[in-house]
């Protein structure tokens, strides 16, 4: 058996805008989801093995399933199923640095990384279109984890259009204790809306312009997440975290995706460090991370 292995690095994401439509017949919601990849990364290594095996190390590794329910395992199975004679006999080793169950697409990132790594290991030659198709089958956020940068996600978030970004944006992430169930947050969003008419989700022109020009002040004024009220309803302590970050000088703060991680946009790197120190001292979150975006998507970093 060959000892060859492939390692892929893949970024976290923040939703700078998450506009949520009403529930669809299939249970999903149409979205206008503006993704920005940020420089917190997982690394996924695949190596030939006698069967499909998952191991996990790093931050909160004990919270990540190490069985076939892991999206990385499902990615390997999905690619192998499309190629005659290819069996998903690989050891997938995940090194976690993206917050787990935090609304930053860590599981989706691992799926995209495993897909890219298995394609390289097996030489299956899947093109970009096929890779994105498989990603969309795996989950709404998986396609963006593959491509990175910045993008508008339509449909349930899987139909991507790349967006231009004019500079680096500096972020502070406040990681909460425990996770939030994404389906539960969407259900709470629907409950809070009641019978109110829900407009078709659209990206805000001012936000897209702020990304294009690289203007953090303008971007801060446009940040929006339709799931934030639901996340705070289910986890009221997030209100104190959001207040602590903005009181510390962040330009703006919001819940990232379905939460419970809170994301704070800072004016520059120095301001981000100051906000992070204040959040760490506030007692309103479990951990604080500082980084910037955009970041490139899933990338092969080692082959041996």
C-alpha positions in Angstrom: 0.0 0.0 0.0 1.3 3.4 -0.9 2.2 5.8 2.0 1.2 8.8 -0.1 -0.8 11.5 1.8 -2.5 14.8 0.9 -3.1 17.7 3.3 -5.5 20.5 2.6 -5.9 23.7 4.5 -9.4 25.3 4.6 -10.7 28.5 6.1 -13.6 29.5 8.4 -16.3 31.9 7.2 -18.2 34.8 8.5 -21.6 35.9 7.1 -21.4 39.7 6.6 -25.0 39.6 5.5 -27.4 36.7 5.9 -30.9 37.6 4.5 -33.3 34.8 5.1 -36.5 34.3 3.1 -39.6 32.3 4.2 -39.6 28.5 4.6 -39.6 26.5 1.3 -41.7 23.4 0.8 -38.4 21.3 1.2 -37.9 22.8 4.7 -35.0 25.1 3.6 -35.1 28.9 3.2 -34.0 30.9 0.3 -31.0 33.1 1.2 -28.9 36.0 0.2 -25.8 35.0 2.0 -22.7 37.1 1.7 -19.8 35.0 2.7 -16.3 36.2 3.7 -13.6 33.6 4.3 -11.3 34.4 7.3 -7.9 33.2 8.4 -8.8 30.6 10.9 -8.1 27.2 9.4 -8.6 23.5 9.8 -6.2 21.0 8.1 -7.4 17.7 6.8 -5.0 14.9 5.8 -6.0 11.8 3.9 -3.9 8.7 3.7 -4.7 5.3 2.1 -6.1 2.8 4.7 -7.9 -0.5 5.0 -11.2 1.2 5.4 -12.7 4.6 6.1 -11.5 6.0 9.4 -11.8 9.5 11.0 -9.5 10.9 13.7 -9.6 14.5 15.1 -7.3 16.6 17.1 -7.0 20.3 18.1 -9.4 22.8 19.6 -12.6 21.1 20.8 -11.8 17.9 19.0 -13.8 15.9 21.5 -17.0 17.6 20.1 -16.4 16.4 16.6 -17.9 13.1 15.4 -15.3 10.5 14.4 -17.7 8.3 12.4 -19.6 8.2 9.2 -21.8 11.1 10.3 -18.8 13.5 9.9 -19.2 15.6 6.8 -15.6 14.8 5.8 -16.4 11.1 5.7 -19.5 11.8 3.7 -17.4 13.8 1.2 -15.0 10.8 0.7 -18.0 8.5 0.2 -19.7 10.9 -2.2 -16.6 11.2 -4.5 -15.9 7.5 -4.4 -19.5 6.7 -5.4 -19.0 8.7 -8.6 -16.0 6.7 -9.8 -16.1 3.1 -10.8 -13.4 1.1 -9.0 -12.7 3.7 -6.4 -13.3 2.7 -2.8 -13.3 5.2 0.1 -10.5 3.4 2.0 -8.8 6.4 3.6 -7.8 7.6 7.0 -9.1 11.2 7.3 -7.2 13.1 10.0 -8.7 16.5 11.0 -6.7 19.1 12.9 -9.3 21.6 14.2 -8.7 25.3 14.7 -12.1 26.6 13.5 -14.5 26.9 16.4 -16.8 23.8 16.6 -20.6 24.3 16.2 -20.0 28.1 16.2 -21.6 29.3 13.0 -18.3 29.5 11.2 -18.8 26.4 8.9 -16.1 24.3 10.5 -17.8 21.0 9.5 -18.5 22.3 6.0 -14.9 23.3 5.8 -13.7 19.8 6.7 -16.0 18.3 4.0 -14.6 20.6 1.3 -11.0 19.9 2.4 -11.6 16.1 2.5 -13.2 16.2 -1.0 -10.2 18.1 -2.5 -7.7 15.9 -0.7 -9.4 12.7 -1.8 -9.6 13.9 -5.4 -5.8 14.6 -5.3 -5.0 11.3 -3.6 -7.1 9.2 -5.9 -6.4 11.1 -9.1 -10.1 11.2 -9.8 -9.8 14.4 -11.8 -13.0 16.0 -10.7 -13.3 19.5 -12.2 -14.5 22.6 -10.4 -18.1 22.1 -11.6 -18.3 18.6 -10.4 -16.6 19.4 -7.1 -19.1 22.2 -6.4 -22.0 19.9 -7.3 -20.8 17.3 -4.7 -20.2 20.1 -2.2 -23.8 21.3 -2.7 -25.1 17.8 -2.0 -23.1 17.7 1.2 -24.4 21.0 2.7 -25.3 24.6 2.0 -22.0 26.1 3.2 -19.7 23.5 1.7 -19.3 25.0 -1.8 -18.1 28.3 -0.3 -15.5 26.5 1.9 -14.1 25.1 -1.3 -13.8 28.5 -3.1 -13.1 31.0 -0.3 -12.6 34.7 -0.8 -15.9 36.4 -0.8 -19.1 35.3 -2.5 -22.9 35.8 -2.6 -24.7 32.6 -1.9 -28.2 32.2 -3.4 -30.7 29.3 -3.1 -30.0 27.8 0.3 -26.5 29.3 0.1 -25.0 26.9 -2.4 -25.3 28.9 -5.6 -22.3 31.1 -5.5 -21.2 34.3 -7.3 -17.7 35.5 -6.5 -17.5 39.1 -5.1 -14.6 41.5 -5.4 -12.9 42.7 -2.2 -10.8 45.8 -2.1 -8.7 45.1 1.0 -8.3 43.2 4.3 -11.0 43.4 7.0 -9.9 42.8 10.6 -12.2 40.6 12.8 -12.5 39.5 16.4 -14.5 36.3 17.1 -15.9 35.6 20.5 -16.5 31.9 21.0 -19.4 30.9 23.2 -19.7 27.9 25.5 -21.5 25.1 23.6 -23.1 25.2 20.2 -26.5 26.1 18.7 -28.5 23.8 16.4 -28.8 25.4 13.0 -32.2 23.9 12.4 -33.4 25.1 15.8 -32.2 28.7 15.0 -34.1 28.7 11.7 -37.3 27.3 13.4 -37.0 30.1 16.0 -36.6 32.7 13.3 -39.8 31.4 11.7 -41.6 31.5 15.1 -40.5 35.0 15.8 -41.7 36.2 12.4 -45.1 34.6 12.9 -47.4 35.4 10.0 -45.5 38.5 8.9 -44.8 38.8 5.2 -41.2 37.9 4.5 -39.5 39.7 1.5 -37.4 37.9 -1.0 -33.8 38.0 0.3 -31.5 40.4 -1.5 -27.9 41.5 -0.8 -27.6 45.1 0.3 -25.9 47.2 -2.4 -24.1 49.3 0.2 -22.6 46.2 1.7 -21.4 44.9 -1.7 -19.9 48.3 -2.4 -18.1 48.4 1.0 -16.6 45.0 0.3 -15.5 46.1 -3.2 -13.8 49.3 -1.9 -12.4 47.7 1.2 -14.0 50.2 3.5 -14.5 48.8 7.1 -16.6 51.7 8.3 -19.0 51.3 5.5 -19.1 47.5 5.9 -19.8 47.9 9.6 -22.8 50.0 8.8 -24.2 47.3 6.5 -23.6 44.1 8.5 -26.9 42.2 9.0 -28.0 38.7 10.0 -31.7 37.8 9.9 -30.9 34.9 12.2 -29.4 37.0 15.0 -32.7 37.6 16.9 -33.4 33.9 16.9 -29.9 33.0 18.1 -30.1 35.6 20.9 -33.6 34.3 21.8 -32.3 30.8 22.2 -29.0 32.0 23.9 -29.8 35.3 25.7 -26.2 35.6 27.0 -25.1 36.5 23.4 -26.6 40.0 24.0 -24.0 40.6 26.6 -21.2 39.4 24.3 -22.4 41.7 21.5 -22.5 44.6 23.9 -19.1 43.9 25.3 -17.5 43.9 21.8 -19.1 47.1 20.6 -18.4 48.9 24.0 -14.8 47.9 23.5 -14.5 49.8 20.3 -15.5 47.4 17.5 -17.1 49.1 14.6 -20.0 46.6 14.7 -20.8 43.2 15.9 -23.2 40.4 14.9 -23.8 36.7 15.4 -22.0 34.7 12.8 -24.4 32.6 10.8 -26.7 30.6 13.1 -24.3 31.3 16.0 -23.3 31.2 18.8 -20.0 32.7 17.8 -20.1 36.5 17.7 -18.1 38.4 15.1 -16.8 41.9 15.6 -15.4 44.1 12.8 -12.5 46.3 13.8 -11.1 49.4 12.1 -7.6 47.9 11.8 -5.3 45.3 13.3 -4.4 47.4 16.4 -8.1 48.0 17.2 -8.8 44.3 16.8 -6.2 43.4 19.4 -7.7 46.0 21.8 -11.3 44.7 21.3 -10.0 41.1 21.8 -8.4 42.0 25.1 -11.5 43.7 26.4 -13.7 40.7 25.3 -11.3 38.3 27.0 -11.6 40.3 30.2 -15.4 40.7 30.0 -16.3 37.1 31.0 -18.9 37.0 28.3 -17.3 34.3 26.1 -15.2 31.2 26.3 -12.4 32.2 23.9 -11.4 35.0 21.6 -9.8 34.8 18.2 -8.3 37.6 16.1 -7.8 37.3 12.3 -8.6 39.0 9.0 -10.3 38.2 5.7 -10.7 37.5 2.9 -8.8 34.2 2.9 -8.3 31.7 0.0 -10.5 28.6 -0.1 -9.5 24.9 0.3 -5.9 24.5 -0.8 -3.5 21.6 -1.0 -0.6 22.5 1.2 1.3 19.2 1.4 1.6 16.0 -0.7 4.0 13.2 0.2 
